């Protein structure tokens, strides 16, 4: 009994290898006869000359012949350089709007020797409502001058009343100094006079002082009476009777 092995075709693989070698040979011949092997890798500029440096191409590469230039938009202006401190600029604009004359700014400026201080009697005139007057217990100045506020205390019908007023509020028409604390020869030794809330230190109502201030400012009947009395004493009927 004879054993027969599988049929083998050695020439089939050889033919396929020969065909592949023939195709590769034709391809290599084409590469050898072509002037430029890889056209996509060729540059449009001529090769550099001897002694040429790479730094010299910086300006040369910026100019593209035959290409459309891309418009370059300049960067926006820096806000830091345009307005280094925007909060201060906005505050100054608001102060100019709310206080065109600058009277309130000077009245509460720390550099002004004649500024309003605690212990003074102030009169606040409002655009809507009656004015309010009282003794200054506290002057609050926080982060900026526009936040300045004052606390006034007065007695209405023997009841202590305290009110806060924003100095630069649109509802405040004006602030006037009725009487200084130094007018009595004393000055406040504290920044906040909250001890005036006690009964033994309470100065009481300031309505009389305010009325006298308004009278003297308007040239009221109080000054006319003083002038009339002085005239009568100089050459009136009483002087004639004494001579007789």
Order of alpha helices (4+ residues) and beta strands (2+ residues): alpha-alpha-alpha-alpha-alpha-beta-beta-beta-beta-beta-alpha-alpha-alpha
